[in-house]
Amino acid sequence: MAPRKPPETKKTLEVPKCPKGKRSRSPQELEQEAKKLFVKGPGSSRRYDSGCLWAGLANLQVLSPYTSIVRALHQHKLGKAAWPMLQQIGAGGSITGLKFNPLNTNQFFTSSMEGTTRLQDFKGNTLRVFTSSGTCNLWFCSLDVSAGSRVVVTGDNAGQVVLLNMDGKELWNLRLHKKKVTHVALNPCCDWLLATASVDQTVKIWDLRQVRGKSSFLSSLPHRHPVNAACFSPDGARLLTTDQNSEIRVYSASQWDCPLGLISHPHRHFQHLTPIKATWHPRYNLIVVGRYPDPNFKSCTPHELRTIDVFDGSSGNMMCQLYDPEYSGIISLNEFNPVGDTLASVMGYHILIWSQEEAGLRKRETITKVCAKQGLGATNGNKSCEKRQLSVKGLKVYKS
């Protein structure tokens, strides 16, 4: 009799390998590390290490019955599904911009140093390539999408800005800045209004319907240093800019030629640090930005902490500071969820999740004082105030 063949075994998908110099971890260890995003003990923070498990949200493929990574993670948190297998699907270079497709949240747009702007899904498929430079010397630095006008806009490191429709048809491709376009933003309430920021020390406002060249801007906002970001407020009435040194500005749509306020704040540029960008709270007039202490900054104090600073968007006054003693790195990016009760902060290979869900009594007292400063008032045992600010159990909150 012929010898029996051993039964075939199904091949399991590989988990992304750790970078060189780091020990490979078993799937069980990786799962336990991932669970820390949701489960934490007293005094610790929810975070994950992208060095081995995650290579950025856009670099993941969800291989599960759920087509959305958000839905898959939510089901896992509720105990209704196993931890989804993950596979790296990166763009081949640093991802410089990421936006969910407003018409299909199972898809997302990315711009990258690979030299492309593309539409992908969480199964690892590239659905459409919108722009491709074909050379490593030209890459795309910024991206935004409008559901209303159904357009995609992206800027590159040579000062070019490209406008395309959702079908991938190029509407125009023009050099609007002298140098790299670090940020592009479409107004959420007036989607033909575009803001572009550049290292040429300007922010420019454009009417997408009338762009003919670099001189066809509606307004040019000169800055003293290169600019990292220009973000419209949720109501579209104001514009927040962050330079590469120590200044945050707030402009009004009714008066572009003069900023409403200037906030002195240390966030200087460093070549190997993700550029620091200030952002808005989605519901209230609050500005959030990471601090990079500078000994040459006029108000710098000895041993100054690398905090997340919260400012009043009208007065420019410091409202409070967030700080995690376990993770004292520089916070480059901050992003609220749409409701505004949870904040994700990016620090190197870690993401800190700040939520009012686990607020303690001491934090509630701090929140009340902050609300009083803003004149928001407190009702029903300070519940009104709690909805207006963030607080985190186990994390120190410093008020000004």
Contacts in CASP RR format, 6 or more apart in sequence:
PFRMAT RR
TARGET T0000
AUTHOR 0000-0000-0000
METHOD contacts of the structure
MODEL  1
MAPRKPPETKKTLEVPKCPKGKRSRSPQELEQEAKKLFVKGPGSSRRYDS
GCLWAGLANLQVLSPYTSIVRALHQHKLGKAAWPMLQQIGAGGSITGLKF
NPLNTNQFFTSSMEGTTRLQDFKGNTLRVFTSSGTCNLWFCSLDVSAGSR
VVVTGDNAGQVVLLNMDGKELWNLRLHKKKVTHVALNPCCDWLLATASVD
QTVKIWDLRQVRGKSSFLSSLPHRHPVNAACFSPDGARLLTTDQNSEIRV
YSASQWDCPLGLISHPHRHFQHLTPIKATWHPRYNLIVVGRYPDPNFKSC
TPHELRTIDVFDGSSGNMMCQLYDPEYSGIISLNEFNPVGDTLASVMGYH
ILIWSQEEAGLRKRETITKVCAKQGLGATNGNKSCEKRQLSVKGLKVYKS
12 85 0 8 1.000
13 63 0 8 1.000
13 85 0 8 1.000
13 87 0 8 1.000
14 87 0 8 1.000
15 27 0 8 1.000
15 30 0 8 1.000
15 53 0 8 1.000
15 85 0 8 1.000
15 86 0 8 1.000
15 87 0 8 1.000
16 52 0 8 1.000
16 53 0 8 1.000
16 55 0 8 1.000
16 86 0 8 1.000
16 87 0 8 1.000
16 88 0 8 1.000
17 24 0 8 1.000
17 52 0 8 1.000
18 24 0 8 1.000
18 25 0 8 1.000
18 51 0 8 1.000
18 52 0 8 1.000
19 51 0 8 1.000
19 52 0 8 1.000
22 51 0 8 1.000
22 52 0 8 1.000
25 33 0 8 1.000
25 52 0 8 1.000
30 52 0 8 1.000
30 53 0 8 1.000
31 83 0 8 1.000
33 48 0 8 1.000
33 49 0 8 1.000
33 52 0 8 1.000
33 53 0 8 1.000
34 48 0 8 1.000
34 53 0 8 1.000
34 54 0 8 1.000
34 83 0 8 1.000
35 83 0 8 1.000
36 46 0 8 1.000
36 47 0 8 1.000
36 48 0 8 1.000
37 46 0 8 1.000
37 47 0 8 1.000
37 48 0 8 1.000
37 73 0 8 1.000
37 351 0 8 1.000
37 353 0 8 1.000
38 46 0 8 1.000
38 76 0 8 1.000
38 77 0 8 1.000
39 46 0 8 1.000
40 46 0 8 1.000
42 393 0 8 1.000
42 394 0 8 1.000
43 326 0 8 1.000
43 393 0 8 1.000
43 394 0 8 1.000
43 395 0 8 1.000
44 326 0 8 1.000
44 394 0 8 1.000
45 324 0 8 1.000
45 326 0 8 1.000
45 327 0 8 1.000
45 352 0 8 1.000
45 353 0 8 1.000
45 392 0 8 1.000
45 395 0 8 1.000
46 352 0 8 1.000
46 353 0 8 1.000
47 327 0 8 1.000
47 350 0 8 1.000
47 351 0 8 1.000
47 352 0 8 1.000
47 353 0 8 1.000
48 54 0 8 1.000
48 350 0 8 1.000
48 351 0 8 1.000
49 349 0 8 1.000
49 350 0 8 1.000
50 56 0 8 1.000
50 349 0 8 1.000
50 350 0 8 1.000
50 351 0 8 1.000
51 349 0 8 1.000
53 86 0 8 1.000
54 60 0 8 1.000
54 86 0 8 1.000
55 88 0 8 1.000
55 90 0 8 1.000
56 95 0 8 1.000
57 69 0 8 1.000
57 98 0 8 1.000
58 90 0 8 1.000
58 91 0 8 1.000
58 95 0 8 1.000
58 98 0 8 1.000
58 108 0 8 1.000
58 110 0 8 1.000
58 120 0 8 1.000
59 88 0 8 1.000
59 89 0 8 1.000
59 90 0 8 1.000
59 91 0 8 1.000
59 95 0 8 1.000
60 69 0 8 1.000
60 86 0 8 1.000
60 87 0 8 1.000
60 88 0 8 1.000
60 89 0 8 1.000
60 122 0 8 1.000
61 86 0 8 1.000
61 87 0 8 1.000
61 88 0 8 1.000
61 89 0 8 1.000
61 122 0 8 1.000
61 123 0 8 1.000
61 124 0 8 1.000
62 68 0 8 1.000
62 69 0 8 1.000
62 72 0 8 1.000
62 84 0 8 1.000
62 86 0 8 1.000
62 122 0 8 1.000
62 123 0 8 1.000
63 84 0 8 1.000
63 85 0 8 1.000
63 86 0 8 1.000
63 87 0 8 1.000
63 123 0 8 1.000
64 72 0 8 1.000
64 81 0 8 1.000
64 82 0 8 1.000
64 84 0 8 1.000
64 85 0 8 1.000
65 81 0 8 1.000
66 72 0 8 1.000
66 75 0 8 1.000
66 81 0 8 1.000
66 84 0 8 1.000
67 106 0 8 1.000
67 121 0 8 1.000
67 122 0 8 1.000
67 123 0 8 1.000
68 105 0 8 1.000
68 106 0 8 1.000
68 122 0 8 1.000
69 84 0 8 1.000
69 122 0 8 1.000
70 105 0 8 1.000
72 81 0 8 1.000
72 84 0 8 1.000
73 84 0 8 1.000
75 81 0 8 1.000
76 82 0 8 1.000
76 83 0 8 1.000
76 84 0 8 1.000
87 124 0 8 1.000
89 120 0 8 1.000
89 124 0 8 1.000
91 110 0 8 1.000
91 112 0 8 1.000
91 114 0 8 1.000
91 116 0 8 1.000
91 118 0 8 1.000
92 112 0 8 1.000
92 114 0 8 1.000
93 112 0 8 1.000
93 113 0 8 1.000
93 114 0 8 1.000
94 112 0 8 1.000
94 113 0 8 1.000
95 110 0 8 1.000
95 111 0 8 1.000
95 112 0 8 1.000
96 111 0 8 1.000
96 112 0 8 1.000
96 113 0 8 1.000
96 139 0 8 1.000
96 140 0 8 1.000
96 141 0 8 1.000
96 142 0 8 1.000
96 143 0 8 1.000
97 110 0 8 1.000
97 111 0 8 1.000
97 112 0 8 1.000
97 142 0 8 1.000
97 143 0 8 1.000
98 108 0 8 1.000
98 109 0 8 1.000
98 110 0 8 1.000
98 143 0 8 1.000
99 108 0 8 1.000
99 109 0 8 1.000
99 143 0 8 1.000
99 144 0 8 1.000
99 145 0 8 1.000
100 107 0 8 1.000
100 108 0 8 1.000
100 109 0 8 1.000
101 107 0 8 1.000
101 108 0 8 1.000
101 109 0 8 1.000
101 119 0 8 1.000
101 145 0 8 1.000
102 145 0 8 1.000
102 146 0 8 1.000
102 147 0 8 1.000
103 147 0 8 1.000
103 150 0 8 1.000
103 166 0 8 1.000
106 121 0 8 1.000
106 122 0 8 1.000
107 119 0 8 1.000
107 120 0 8 1.000
107 121 0 8 1.000
107 122 0 8 1.000
107 127 0 8 1.000
108 119 0 8 1.000
108 120 0 8 1.000
108 121 0 8 1.000
108 122 0 8 1.000
109 117 0 8 1.000
109 118 0 8 1.000
109 119 0 8 1.000
109 120 0 8 1.000
109 130 0 8 1.000
109 143 0 8 1.000
109 145 0 8 1.000
109 152 0 8 1.000
110 116 0 8 1.000
110 117 0 8 1.000
110 118 0 8 1.000
110 120 0 8 1.000
110 143 0 8 1.000
111 117 0 8 1.000
111 140 0 8 1.000
111 141 0 8 1.000
111 142 0 8 1.000
111 143 0 8 1.000
111 154 0 8 1.000
111 155 0 8 1.000
112 139 0 8 1.000
112 140 0 8 1.000
113 139 0 8 1.000
113 140 0 8 1.000
114 139 0 8 1.000
115 131 0 8 1.000
115 132 0 8 1.000
115 133 0 8 1.000
115 134 0 8 1.000
115 135 0 8 1.000
115 136 0 8 1.000
115 138 0 8 1.000
115 139 0 8 1.000
115 140 0 8 1.000
115 156 0 8 1.000
116 129 0 8 1.000
116 130 0 8 1.000
116 131 0 8 1.000
116 132 0 8 1.000
116 133 0 8 1.000
116 140 0 8 1.000
117 129 0 8 1.000
117 130 0 8 1.000
117 131 0 8 1.000
117 140 0 8 1.000
117 143 0 8 1.000
117 152 0 8 1.000
117 154 0 8 1.000
117 162 0 8 1.000
118 126 0 8 1.000
118 127 0 8 1.000
118 128 0 8 1.000
118 129 0 8 1.000
118 130 0 8 1.000
119 126 0 8 1.000
119 127 0 8 1.000
119 128 0 8 1.000
119 130 0 8 1.000
120 126 0 8 1.000
120 127 0 8 1.000
121 127 0 8 1.000
128 168 0 8 1.000
130 152 0 8 1.000
130 154 0 8 1.000
130 162 0 8 1.000
130 164 0 8 1.000
130 168 0 8 1.000
131 140 0 8 1.000
131 154 0 8 1.000
131 162 0 8 1.000
131 164 0 8 1.000
133 139 0 8 1.000
133 140 0 8 1.000
133 156 0 8 1.000
138 156 0 8 1.000
138 157 0 8 1.000
138 158 0 8 1.000
139 156 0 8 1.000
139 157 0 8 1.000
140 154 0 8 1.000
140 155 0 8 1.000
140 156 0 8 1.000
140 157 0 8 1.000
141 155 0 8 1.000
141 156 0 8 1.000
141 157 0 8 1.000
141 180 0 8 1.000
141 181 0 8 1.000
141 182 0 8 1.000
141 183 0 8 1.000
142 154 0 8 1.000
142 155 0 8 1.000
142 181 0 8 1.000
142 182 0 8 1.000
142 183 0 8 1.000
142 184 0 8 1.000
143 152 0 8 1.000
143 153 0 8 1.000
143 154 0 8 1.000
143 155 0 8 1.000
143 184 0 8 1.000
144 152 0 8 1.000
144 153 0 8 1.000
144 154 0 8 1.000
144 184 0 8 1.000
144 185 0 8 1.000
144 186 0 8 1.000
145 151 0 8 1.000
145 152 0 8 1.000
145 153 0 8 1.000
145 186 0 8 1.000
146 153 0 8 1.000
146 186 0 8 1.000
146 191 0 8 1.000
148 191 0 8 1.000
149 186 0 8 1.000
149 191 0 8 1.000
149 192 0 8 1.000
149 208 0 8 1.000
150 165 0 8 1.000
150 166 0 8 1.000
151 163 0 8 1.000
151 164 0 8 1.000
151 165 0 8 1.000
151 166 0 8 1.000
151 171 0 8 1.000
151 186 0 8 1.000
151 191 0 8 1.000
151 208 0 8 1.000
152 163 0 8 1.000
152 164 0 8 1.000
152 165 0 8 1.000
152 166 0 8 1.000
152 168 0 8 1.000
153 161 0 8 1.000
153 162 0 8 1.000
153 163 0 8 1.000
153 164 0 8 1.000
153 184 0 8 1.000
153 186 0 8 1.000
153 194 0 8 1.000
153 208 0 8 1.000
154 161 0 8 1.000
154 162 0 8 1.000
154 164 0 8 1.000
154 184 0 8 1.000
155 161 0 8 1.000
155 162 0 8 1.000
155 181 0 8 1.000
155 184 0 8 1.000
155 196 0 8 1.000
156 162 0 8 1.000
156 180 0 8 1.000
156 181 0 8 1.000
157 180 0 8 1.000
157 181 0 8 1.000
158 175 0 8 1.000
158 179 0 8 1.000
158 180 0 8 1.000
159 175 0 8 1.000
159 176 0 8 1.000
159 177 0 8 1.000
159 178 0 8 1.000
159 179 0 8 1.000
159 180 0 8 1.000
159 181 0 8 1.000
159 198 0 8 1.000
160 173 0 8 1.000
160 174 0 8 1.000
160 175 0 8 1.000
160 176 0 8 1.000
160 181 0 8 1.000
161 173 0 8 1.000
161 174 0 8 1.000
161 175 0 8 1.000
161 176 0 8 1.000
161 177 0 8 1.000
161 181 0 8 1.000
161 184 0 8 1.000
161 196 0 8 1.000
162 170 0 8 1.000
162 172 0 8 1.000
162 173 0 8 1.000
163 170 0 8 1.000
163 171 0 8 1.000
163 172 0 8 1.000
163 173 0 8 1.000
163 208 0 8 1.000
163 211 0 8 1.000
164 170 0 8 1.000
164 171 0 8 1.000
165 171 0 8 1.000
172 211 0 8 1.000
174 211 0 8 1.000
174 212 0 8 1.000
174 213 0 8 1.000
174 214 0 8 1.000
175 213 0 8 1.000
175 214 0 8 1.000
176 196 0 8 1.000
176 204 0 8 1.000
176 206 0 8 1.000
176 211 0 8 1.000
176 213 0 8 1.000
176 214 0 8 1.000
176 217 0 8 1.000
177 196 0 8 1.000
177 198 0 8 1.000
177 200 0 8 1.000
177 202 0 8 1.000
177 204 0 8 1.000
177 214 0 8 1.000
178 198 0 8 1.000
178 200 0 8 1.000
179 198 0 8 1.000
179 199 0 8 1.000
179 200 0 8 1.000
179 226 0 8 1.000
180 198 0 8 1.000
180 199 0 8 1.000
181 196 0 8 1.000
181 197 0 8 1.000
181 198 0 8 1.000
182 197 0 8 1.000
182 198 0 8 1.000
182 199 0 8 1.000
182 226 0 8 1.000
182 227 0 8 1.000
182 228 0 8 1.000
182 229 0 8 1.000
182 275 0 8 1.000
183 195 0 8 1.000
183 196 0 8 1.000
183 197 0 8 1.000
183 227 0 8 1.000
183 228 0 8 1.000
183 229 0 8 1.000
183 230 0 8 1.000
183 231 0 8 1.000
183 277 0 8 1.000
184 194 0 8 1.000
184 195 0 8 1.000
184 196 0 8 1.000
184 197 0 8 1.000
185 194 0 8 1.000
185 195 0 8 1.000
185 196 0 8 1.000
185 230 0 8 1.000
185 231 0 8 1.000
185 232 0 8 1.000
186 193 0 8 1.000
186 194 0 8 1.000
186 232 0 8 1.000
187 193 0 8 1.000
187 194 0 8 1.000
187 195 0 8 1.000
187 232 0 8 1.000
187 236 0 8 1.000
188 232 0 8 1.000
188 234 0 8 1.000
188 235 0 8 1.000
188 236 0 8 1.000
189 235 0 8 1.000
189 236 0 8 1.000
189 237 0 8 1.000
190 236 0 8 1.000
192 207 0 8 1.000
192 208 0 8 1.000
192 209 0 8 1.000
193 205 0 8 1.000
193 206 0 8 1.000
193 207 0 8 1.000
193 208 0 8 1.000
193 232 0 8 1.000
194 205 0 8 1.000
194 206 0 8 1.000
194 207 0 8 1.000
194 208 0 8 1.000
195 203 0 8 1.000
195 204 0 8 1.000
195 205 0 8 1.000
195 206 0 8 1.000
195 230 0 8 1.000
195 231 0 8 1.000
195 232 0 8 1.000
195 239 0 8 1.000
196 203 0 8 1.000
196 204 0 8 1.000
196 206 0 8 1.000
196 230 0 8 1.000
197 203 0 8 1.000
197 227 0 8 1.000
197 228 0 8 1.000
197 229 0 8 1.000
197 230 0 8 1.000
197 241 0 8 1.000
198 204 0 8 1.000
198 226 0 8 1.000
198 227 0 8 1.000
199 226 0 8 1.000
199 227 0 8 1.000
199 244 0 8 1.000
200 226 0 8 1.000
201 222 0 8 1.000
201 223 0 8 1.000
201 224 0 8 1.000
201 225 0 8 1.000
201 226 0 8 1.000
201 227 0 8 1.000
202 220 0 8 1.000
202 221 0 8 1.000
202 222 0 8 1.000
202 223 0 8 1.000
202 227 0 8 1.000
203 220 0 8 1.000
203 221 0 8 1.000
203 223 0 8 1.000
203 227 0 8 1.000
203 230 0 8 1.000
203 239 0 8 1.000
203 241 0 8 1.000
204 217 0 8 1.000
204 219 0 8 1.000
204 220 0 8 1.000
204 221 0 8 1.000
205 217 0 8 1.000
205 218 0 8 1.000
205 219 0 8 1.000
205 220 0 8 1.000
205 221 0 8 1.000
205 239 0 8 1.000
205 256 0 8 1.000
206 216 0 8 1.000
206 217 0 8 1.000
206 218 0 8 1.000
207 218 0 8 1.000
210 216 0 8 1.000
218 256 0 8 1.000
219 256 0 8 1.000
219 257 0 8 1.000
221 241 0 8 1.000
221 249 0 8 1.000
221 251 0 8 1.000
221 256 0 8 1.000
221 257 0 8 1.000
221 259 0 8 1.000
223 241 0 8 1.000
223 243 0 8 1.000
223 247 0 8 1.000
223 249 0 8 1.000
224 243 0 8 1.000
224 245 0 8 1.000
224 247 0 8 1.000
225 243 0 8 1.000
225 244 0 8 1.000
225 245 0 8 1.000
225 247 0 8 1.000
226 243 0 8 1.000
226 244 0 8 1.000
226 269 0 8 1.000
227 241 0 8 1.000
227 242 0 8 1.000
227 243 0 8 1.000
227 244 0 8 1.000
228 242 0 8 1.000
228 243 0 8 1.000
228 244 0 8 1.000
228 269 0 8 1.000
228 275 0 8 1.000
228 276 0 8 1.000
228 277 0 8 1.000
229 240 0 8 1.000
229 241 0 8 1.000
229 242 0 8 1.000
229 275 0 8 1.000
229 277 0 8 1.000
229 278 0 8 1.000
230 239 0 8 1.000
230 240 0 8 1.000
230 241 0 8 1.000
231 239 0 8 1.000
231 240 0 8 1.000
231 241 0 8 1.000
231 277 0 8 1.000
231 278 0 8 1.000
231 279 0 8 1.000
231 280 0 8 1.000
232 238 0 8 1.000
232 239 0 8 1.000
232 240 0 8 1.000
233 239 0 8 1.000
233 240 0 8 1.000
233 280 0 8 1.000
233 285 0 8 1.000
234 280 0 8 1.000
234 282 0 8 1.000
234 283 0 8 1.000
236 253 0 8 1.000
237 252 0 8 1.000
237 253 0 8 1.000
237 254 0 8 1.000
238 250 0 8 1.000
238 251 0 8 1.000
238 252 0 8 1.000
238 253 0 8 1.000
238 260 0 8 1.000
239 250 0 8 1.000
239 251 0 8 1.000
239 252 0 8 1.000
239 253 0 8 1.000
239 256 0 8 1.000
240 248 0 8 1.000
240 249 0 8 1.000
240 250 0 8 1.000
240 251 0 8 1.000
240 278 0 8 1.000
240 279 0 8 1.000
240 280 0 8 1.000
240 287 0 8 1.000
241 248 0 8 1.000
241 249 0 8 1.000
241 251 0 8 1.000
242 248 0 8 1.000
242 267 0 8 1.000
242 276 0 8 1.000
242 277 0 8 1.000
242 278 0 8 1.000
242 289 0 8 1.000
243 249 0 8 1.000
244 267 0 8 1.000
244 268 0 8 1.000
244 269 0 8 1.000
244 275 0 8 1.000
245 267 0 8 1.000
245 268 0 8 1.000
245 269 0 8 1.000
246 264 0 8 1.000
246 265 0 8 1.000
246 266 0 8 1.000
246 267 0 8 1.000
246 268 0 8 1.000
246 294 0 8 1.000
246 297 0 8 1.000
247 262 0 8 1.000
247 263 0 8 1.000
247 264 0 8 1.000
247 265 0 8 1.000
248 262 0 8 1.000
248 263 0 8 1.000
248 265 0 8 1.000
248 267 0 8 1.000
248 278 0 8 1.000
248 287 0 8 1.000
248 289 0 8 1.000
248 311 0 8 1.000
249 259 0 8 1.000
249 261 0 8 1.000
249 262 0 8 1.000
249 263 0 8 1.000
250 259 0 8 1.000
250 260 0 8 1.000
250 261 0 8 1.000
250 263 0 8 1.000
250 287 0 8 1.000
250 313 0 8 1.000
250 316 0 8 1.000
251 259 0 8 1.000
251 260 0 8 1.000
252 260 0 8 1.000
261 316 0 8 1.000
263 287 0 8 1.000
263 311 0 8 1.000
263 316 0 8 1.000
264 297 0 8 1.000
264 298 0 8 1.000
264 299 0 8 1.000
265 278 0 8 1.000
265 289 0 8 1.000
265 291 0 8 1.000
265 309 0 8 1.000
265 311 0 8 1.000
266 291 0 8 1.000
266 292 0 8 1.000
266 293 0 8 1.000
266 294 0 8 1.000
266 297 0 8 1.000
266 300 0 8 1.000
267 276 0 8 1.000
267 278 0 8 1.000
267 289 0 8 1.000
267 290 0 8 1.000
267 291 0 8 1.000
267 292 0 8 1.000
268 292 0 8 1.000
268 294 0 8 1.000
269 275 0 8 1.000
270 292 0 8 1.000
273 292 0 8 1.000
273 330 0 8 1.000
273 332 0 8 1.000
274 332 0 8 1.000
274 333 0 8 1.000
274 346 0 8 1.000
274 348 0 8 1.000
275 332 0 8 1.000
276 289 0 8 1.000
276 290 0 8 1.000
276 292 0 8 1.000
276 330 0 8 1.000
276 331 0 8 1.000
276 332 0 8 1.000
276 333 0 8 1.000
277 289 0 8 1.000
277 332 0 8 1.000
277 333 0 8 1.000
278 287 0 8 1.000
278 288 0 8 1.000
278 289 0 8 1.000
278 290 0 8 1.000
279 287 0 8 1.000
279 288 0 8 1.000
279 289 0 8 1.000
279 333 0 8 1.000
279 334 0 8 1.000
279 335 0 8 1.000
279 336 0 8 1.000
280 286 0 8 1.000
280 287 0 8 1.000
280 288 0 8 1.000
281 287 0 8 1.000
281 288 0 8 1.000
281 336 0 8 1.000
281 340 0 8 1.000
282 336 0 8 1.000
282 337 0 8 1.000
282 338 0 8 1.000
282 339 0 8 1.000
282 340 0 8 1.000
283 339 0 8 1.000
283 340 0 8 1.000
284 388 0 8 1.000
285 312 0 8 1.000
285 313 0 8 1.000
285 314 0 8 1.000
286 310 0 8 1.000
286 311 0 8 1.000
286 312 0 8 1.000
286 313 0 8 1.000
286 319 0 8 1.000
287 310 0 8 1.000
287 311 0 8 1.000
287 312 0 8 1.000
287 313 0 8 1.000
287 316 0 8 1.000
288 308 0 8 1.000
288 309 0 8 1.000
288 310 0 8 1.000
288 311 0 8 1.000
288 334 0 8 1.000
288 336 0 8 1.000
288 343 0 8 1.000
289 308 0 8 1.000
289 309 0 8 1.000
289 311 0 8 1.000
289 334 0 8 1.000
290 306 0 8 1.000
290 307 0 8 1.000
290 308 0 8 1.000
290 309 0 8 1.000
290 330 0 8 1.000
290 331 0 8 1.000
290 332 0 8 1.000
290 334 0 8 1.000
290 345 0 8 1.000
291 304 0 8 1.000
291 305 0 8 1.000
291 306 0 8 1.000
291 307 0 8 1.000
291 308 0 8 1.000
291 309 0 8 1.000
291 321 0 8 1.000
291 330 0 8 1.000
291 331 0 8 1.000
292 306 0 8 1.000
292 330 0 8 1.000
293 300 0 8 1.000
293 304 0 8 1.000
293 305 0 8 1.000
293 306 0 8 1.000
294 300 0 8 1.000
305 321 0 8 1.000
305 323 0 8 1.000
305 328 0 8 1.000
305 398 0 8 1.000
306 323 0 8 1.000
306 328 0 8 1.000
306 329 0 8 1.000
306 330 0 8 1.000
306 331 0 8 1.000
307 321 0 8 1.000
307 322 0 8 1.000
307 323 0 8 1.000
307 331 0 8 1.000
307 398 0 8 1.000
308 321 0 8 1.000
308 322 0 8 1.000
308 323 0 8 1.000
308 331 0 8 1.000
308 334 0 8 1.000
308 343 0 8 1.000
308 345 0 8 1.000
308 354 0 8 1.000
309 318 0 8 1.000
309 321 0 8 1.000
310 318 0 8 1.000
310 319 0 8 1.000
310 320 0 8 1.000
310 321 0 8 1.000
310 322 0 8 1.000
310 389 0 8 1.000
310 390 0 8 1.000
311 317 0 8 1.000
311 318 0 8 1.000
311 319 0 8 1.000
312 319 0 8 1.000
312 373 0 8 1.000
312 374 0 8 1.000
317 373 0 8 1.000
317 400 0 8 1.000
318 400 0 8 1.000
319 370 0 8 1.000
319 373 0 8 1.000
319 374 0 8 1.000
319 389 0 8 1.000
319 399 0 8 1.000
319 400 0 8 1.000
320 366 0 8 1.000
320 370 0 8 1.000
320 389 0 8 1.000
320 397 0 8 1.000
320 398 0 8 1.000
320 399 0 8 1.000
320 400 0 8 1.000
321 397 0 8 1.000
321 398 0 8 1.000
321 399 0 8 1.000
321 400 0 8 1.000
322 343 0 8 1.000
322 345 0 8 1.000
322 354 0 8 1.000
322 390 0 8 1.000
322 392 0 8 1.000
322 395 0 8 1.000
322 397 0 8 1.000
322 398 0 8 1.000
323 395 0 8 1.000
323 396 0 8 1.000
323 397 0 8 1.000
323 398 0 8 1.000
324 352 0 8 1.000
324 392 0 8 1.000
324 395 0 8 1.000
324 396 0 8 1.000
325 396 0 8 1.000
327 347 0 8 1.000
327 350 0 8 1.000
327 352 0 8 1.000
329 347 0 8 1.000
329 348 0 8 1.000
330 347 0 8 1.000
331 345 0 8 1.000
331 346 0 8 1.000
331 347 0 8 1.000
331 352 0 8 1.000
332 346 0 8 1.000
332 347 0 8 1.000
332 348 0 8 1.000
333 345 0 8 1.000
333 346 0 8 1.000
334 343 0 8 1.000
334 344 0 8 1.000
334 345 0 8 1.000
334 346 0 8 1.000
335 343 0 8 1.000
335 344 0 8 1.000
336 342 0 8 1.000
336 343 0 8 1.000
336 344 0 8 1.000
337 343 0 8 1.000
337 344 0 8 1.000
341 355 0 8 1.000
341 356 0 8 1.000
341 357 0 8 1.000
341 387 0 8 1.000
341 390 0 8 1.000
342 353 0 8 1.000
342 354 0 8 1.000
342 355 0 8 1.000
342 356 0 8 1.000
342 357 0 8 1.000
342 390 0 8 1.000
343 353 0 8 1.000
343 354 0 8 1.000
343 355 0 8 1.000
343 390 0 8 1.000
344 351 0 8 1.000
344 352 0 8 1.000
344 353 0 8 1.000
344 354 0 8 1.000
345 351 0 8 1.000
345 352 0 8 1.000
345 354 0 8 1.000
354 390 0 8 1.000
354 392 0 8 1.000
354 395 0 8 1.000
355 390 0 8 1.000
355 392 0 8 1.000
356 386 0 8 1.000
356 387 0 8 1.000
356 389 0 8 1.000
356 390 0 8 1.000
356 391 0 8 1.000
356 392 0 8 1.000
358 392 0 8 1.000
358 393 0 8 1.000
359 367 0 8 1.000
359 386 0 8 1.000
359 391 0 8 1.000
359 392 0 8 1.000
359 393 0 8 1.000
360 391 0 8 1.000
360 393 0 8 1.000
363 391 0 8 1.000
363 392 0 8 1.000
363 393 0 8 1.000
363 397 0 8 1.000
364 382 0 8 1.000
364 385 0 8 1.000
364 386 0 8 1.000
364 391 0 8 1.000
366 391 0 8 1.000
366 397 0 8 1.000
366 399 0 8 1.000
367 382 0 8 1.000
367 385 0 8 1.000
367 386 0 8 1.000
367 388 0 8 1.000
367 389 0 8 1.000
367 391 0 8 1.000
368 378 0 8 1.000
368 382 0 8 1.000
368 385 0 8 1.000
369 399 0 8 1.000
370 385 0 8 1.000
370 389 0 8 1.000
370 399 0 8 1.000
371 377 0 8 1.000
371 378 0 8 1.000
371 382 0 8 1.000
371 384 0 8 1.000
371 385 0 8 1.000
371 388 0 8 1.000
371 389 0 8 1.000
372 378 0 8 1.000
374 388 0 8 1.000
376 384 0 8 1.000
376 385 0 8 1.000
376 388 0 8 1.000
377 384 0 8 1.000
377 385 0 8 1.000
378 384 0 8 1.000
378 385 0 8 1.000
391 397 0 8 1.000
END
